[in-house]
Amino acid sequence: MRRLFGTDGIRGHANDWPMTAETALKVGMAVGTKFRRGNHRHRVVIGKDTRLSGYMIETALVAGFTSVGMDVFQIGPMPTPAVAMLTRSLRADLGVMISASHNPYDDNGIKIFGPDGYKLSDAVERDIESLVETDMARHLAGSSELGRAKRIDGVHDRYIEFAKRTLPRDITLDGIRVVVDCANGAAYRVAPEALWELGAEVFKVGVDPDGFNINKDCGSTQPDLLSKKVRELRADIGIALDGDADRVIIVDEHGKVVDGDQVMAAVAGALNDDGRLAVPGIVATVMSNLGLERYLHDIGLELARTKVGDRYVVEHMRKHGYNLGGEQSGHIILSDFATTGDGLVAALQLLSVVKQSGKPVSEVCHLFDPVPQLLRNVRFAGGAPLEDEKVKAAIEAARTRLGNTGRLVIRPSGTEPVIRVMAEGDDEILVETVVSDVVEAVSKVAA
């Protein structure tokens, strides 16, 4: 069992274990030791979102990395995908993003990228955990070999230009009215600027971070504000990013929310028509809607599923040669451009489809009717509720009732003590019934 790492790096409540300065110091030392290879000057890129606790975590990480001889480039608030891109661009040995993604301000997290810009494997994360639990004194650099830390300029422009270059040369956003919600997070500067430079008429919300308001009543997990603004301003599209801008949710011209499944369907169809899909299919997780799978099948494409977590989507894409994948929650990975989910790049690819088709977003992003789907969470205090025999029996009974007309997914969250119960199928009443039955069984054990 891993103690520190979850499905997306290390995450927790700020100033409680594991998100303490002490743990961050040890993580910096352990990760720096793990990736210290050869005699060259090693370097790590550290970015963060806008949470108050980011200052504490960043300072501790810098101390850890420099203590084992790594130079640190601090880039300040920048999107997670920008950190991955800059890790490669600056020929760094590591990239680190300090963020808890879509969580509220009082959480924080540490995401780590290797020199290739990809998130670390489970095996490497286990090695890092083992190092954290040892005496790191023997790995410390000598007094003359300590690392240096400095803040670097120009990174915003680098990322903006990178994002813009993902569009075809002949595509501009002239004539498109865009409302962009940056969740008071990491993309509050770069996303509006990139859209404006491409020619869009841009209206901004969620661009006034104060350390406490990241994801608060805004962003991809709470798009009501964006929907309202799109209707008020009669915009063509709304783009909602999350706190670290690695996911995106779209709002059409009517203010209707469009999830990652519909975005993937639209982009997959366009890439397929242009002959730009590396293989005839895309990768998504077990949470993506059955309607997406059926739509892709109808146009001759397959849907490969992985467990939840964009890291696992990327791993499957790399292993099997896919160049498009993502999650219903809005992580969209376009591996022709990026090594991780990139909310801004995904939005630009969708805008390219809209521009080339001449159709409104409501048409471009409604390619299938989602199958009725219900997700409920059950919080537990400890133990392993899914190992209980009565819970197992309830799950098996639910699968039997759904048969071939639906799916049941039961999984523990990788970031909080919660069991997620999801079912979908053509019969909405049956879906609600089986979810309620399983939730009741889990609740009795979890209480």
N, C-alpha and C positions, 0 to 999 in steps of 0.2 A: 504494500500500500504506500502511495506517495503522500507525504504530509504537507508539503509546500505547494506543489503545482497542481492546478486543476485543468479544466479543458482549455483555458486560454491564459496560461501563465500563472502567476501568483496573484491572489486577490483576497481582500478582506477589509474589515473596518479600520480606518486610519487610526494609528497609535495603539491598536490592539494587535496581538500576534495573529498572523505573521507580518502585518503591515506596520512594523515598528522600525525606528532608525537602526536599532541593533541588528535586526534580521536583514535589513537592506544592506548594511555594512558587510555582513557575512556573505550575502548573496553576491555582492560586487567582488569580494575577494575570491569566492569559489568559482564564479563564472570567469573572472579574469584568469585564474589559474588554469581552468579547463581549456581555455582558448589561447593560452600563451604558447605559441609554437614558433620555433626558430629564434634567430638572434636579432630580427628587425625590431624597430620601435613599434609596439602594438598600440592600437588605437580603438576606442569605442565611441560611438555616437549615442548621445542620450537626449531624447526628446520627452515631452510631457504634455498633458492637457492643462486645464486651467484650475484644477482643484487646489485649495489652500494647502493641503498636505503634500502637494508635489514638491514644495521647497524642501521640506524635511527629508523626503525619500530621495530626492535628487542629491542633496548634500551628502547623505550617508553613502549612496552608491558611488559618488565621486571619490570619497575617502577610501572605499573598498577597492575600487579599480586602481587608483593611483598607488595604493599601498603594495600592490603586487606588480607594479611596474608598467601599468597601462596608461597611455595618454588619453585624455577625455575631451571630446568635442561636445559642448553643450549648445543645443540649438533652440531651447525654450519651447513654447507652445507650438506644436506642429502635429499634423495628423499621423496616426500610426503608419499608414502606407508611405508617408514621406520619410519616416525613419528607416523603413526597409529599403527604400530607393536610395537614400543618402548613404546608407551603410555600404552599398555596392559602389556608388558613385565616388565616394571618398576613399575607397579601398580600405575600409575599416575591417577589423577582425570581428567586431560585434556591433549590434545595434540594440538599444534598450528603449522601450517606451514605457513611461510611467503614466498609467491610466487604468481606471476601472470601467472604461467603455461607456455603456449606457446606465451604469449605476449612479445613485445620488452622490453628492459631493463628499459625504463623510466616509465613503469607501475609496479605496485606491488599489492599484495593482502594478505589476511589473511584467511586461512582455519582452521576450528576448529573441533576437534574430541572429542567425549565424552570418558569416561573411558573404554568403550567397544571397542574403536577404530573406531567407525562409525561416519560419519559426522552428524551434528546436524539436527534435524527436522525443518521444517518451523515454527512450534509453538514455539520451544525453541529460534530460531533466533528472532522471534518477541518479546519474553520476554526480550532478550538481548538488542534489539533496544530500548525498553521502558526504561530499566535501564540506558542506555547511555544518554537518554534525561532528566534524573532526576538529582537532586543534590546527588552526590555520597558520600558526606562528612560523612553521618551517617553510611556508610558501611565500613569506614576505620578501619583498625586494630589498637589496642593500640600500644604504643611505644615498649613494650616488646613482642608483637605478630607479628611484621613485618616478612615478609618472607625473605629467603636468596636465593641468586642466585649463581650458579656455573656451570662451563663447565665440562662435563664428557667425559672421554676417553673410547675407546673400542667399540663405537657404530657402527663404520664401520664394524668391524669384526662380530658383532652380526647380522647385516643385511645381510652381505654376506653369513654367515652360514645359516641363515633363507632361503634365496633365493635358495641356493644349495640343501637344504633338501626338496624342493618341487619336485625335480626330483626323479624317482625311483632309488633305490640303485644300480641297475645294469646298469644304463645309464651314460655314460660319453660322452664328446664332442670330444674325440680323433679323429683326422683326419679331423675336420671341420675348414675351414678357415672363420673367422668372421670379418667383419668390423663393428665396433660399433661407432655410432655418438651420443655423449652425450650432444649435443646442448650447450656446454660450460656452462652447468647447474649443477643441484644438484647431478647428478649421475656420475660426471666426474672421481671420484675415485673408487666407488664401483662396477659399471657395468663392466668395463674392467677386474678388479681383479676377480670378480666372474666367468666370462667366462673363464679366463685363468686357474683358479684353477680347473675348471671342465674339462680341457684338451684341450680346443680350441686353435687354433693359432689365436691370436687377433691382429687386426690392429685398432688403435684408431684415431678418429677425434673428433673435438669439445671438447677437454679436457684441454683447456688453458683459463679458465675464467679470465676476467680482470675487471669485474663489469659492462661492457658496451656491451659485445659481446654475451650475452646469446640469443639463438635462431636466431642470426644474420647470415643469409645465411646458416643455418645448422639446424639440428634437424628434428623432425617429420613433421613440417609444411613446410619445405623447403628441401626435400630429394635429390635434384639434385647433391649436392656434394657427398652424400653417393652412389648414383647410379654410378657416375663416378669412385669412388674409388673401388667399387665392380668389375667393368669391368676391371679397370687397374690392380688390384691385382688378378684377376681371383678367387675371393672369392666365397664361397658356399652360403653366405647369408650376407645381410646388416641389421643392427638393428639401427633404429633411434628413440631416446627418445626425449621427449620435456624438457622444462626447469626444471620441477620438477619431471620428470620421472614417472608420473602416466599414461602416454600413450605411445604407441609404433606403429611405422609403419615399415613394413618389405620391403626389396628389395631383389628380387630373384637373382639367379646367372647370369641372363642376364641384370641386372640393372633395371628391371621393378618393379615399386612400387606396393606393396600389402597393401590394406587398412584393417581396423579392421573387416569389414564384412567377408573378405576371411579368416582372422585369426580365427575368431569365428567359421566359417564353418568347418575349418580343425580340430580345437580342439574339437568342439562338436561331429564331426564324430568319432574321436578317443575315446573320453570318452564314447560315446554311444556303440561303439563296445566292449569296456572293461567293460560295465555295470556300469560305474561310474557316469552317469548322474543321479542326484537325482530325477528329474522328466523328462519326455520325451519332452524336449524343452529348449529354452534359452530365455533370455530377452534382448531386444535391444530398441532403441528409434525410434521415427517416422522418423528419417533421414536415417535409414538403408535401403539398396537397396532392391527393390522388388524381385530381383534375389535371394537374401539370403533366403527370406521367401519361395519362390518356391522350392529352393533346400532342405531346411529343411523339407518341406511338403513331398517331394519325398522320403526321408529316414525315414519318420514316426515321425518327430519331429515338434513341433509348435514353432512359433515365437511370443512371447508376446511383445507388444510395450508400451513404456512409453513416457512421454514428455522428451525433451532434458535435459541432465545433468546426469552424472554418479551416482549422489546421488539418483535420482529417479529410476534408474535401480536397485541400491542396495536395495532400500526400497521395490520394487516389488519382488525382489529375496527373501528377508527375509520373506516377508508376505506369499509368495506362495511356498517356499521351493526349488527354483532353485539354482543351484550351478555354473552356467555359464551365464554371461551376458556382455554387453558392448556397445560400440558406434563405428560407422563407423570411427570416428576420431582416434581411437586407444586406448580408455579406455577399457581395458579388465579386468573384475572382475571374479576371481576364488575364490569363497567363501570358498572352502575347505582349502585355504591357507591364504587369505587376506580379509580385510574388505573394501577395496577400490581398485580402479584401480592401477595396478602395472605393468609398462612397462617391467621391467626386468623379473619378474616372468612369464608374458605372453609370452615373447620371449623364455624363457627356456622351457615352455610347448610345444611351436611350434617346437623347436629344438628336443625335445623328440619324437614328431611325425615324424619328418624328419629322425631322427636316426633309429627309429624302422621300418619305412617303407622302408628304403634304396632308397627312391626316391629323386630326386632333389626338391628344394624348389618350382620351377616353376610348378611342378606337384602337390605337396602337397597343394599349395596355389592357385590353379585355379580349384575350384570345381563347379563353376557356372559362366556364362557370365552375368555380371551386366546389368540390364535394363538401357537404356539411361536415365541419370539423370542430371538435370541442377539446379544449385543453384546460385541465384543472390541476392546481398544485396542492400538495399535502405536506405541511411542515412537520418535521419530526425532531425529537430531542436527542436521539442517539440510537445506537443499535443498527440492525439491518432489517427493516420492515418487509422488504421483498423476499426475505428468506422464510418468513412465516408460512406454515402449511396452508392456513386458511386464506391468506392473501394469494398464494400460488393457485389455489383452487378457484378463487374468484376471477383471477386473470385468465385461467384456462377456460372457464365457463364463458367469459366475455368474448374470447377469440372464437369459440365455437358458435356463439350466437351471431357474430358478424359474418362468419363464413368467408366466402370469396368476394363478397360485395363491399368489404371495408377492411380497415387496418386498425390495430391497437398497438400503441407504443407506450411502454412504461419504462421510465429511466430516472435515476437519481440525478439531480443537478450537479454540475461540476463546480459551481461557484457558491452554493448556499445549501443548508440542510433541508432540502425539499425534494419530494418525489413528484415527478411530472407524469400525469396520466392524460394521454391523448388518444382519441378515437376519431375515425372518420368513416363515412359510408353513405350510400345513397338514401338510406332511411334515417332521417334526422332524429326521429323519436327513439329509434333503436340506439343510435349513437349516444344520445343523452342518458338513456337507461344504463348502458354498459359502463359508461364513465362513472355514473353515480354509484353503481354497484362496487366497482373497483375502489373508488375513493372511500366509500364507507368501510370496506374491508381494511384498507391501509390505515385509515384514521383510527380504527379501534386498536391497532397494534402500535401506531406511532404516538398515541396519546400518553 
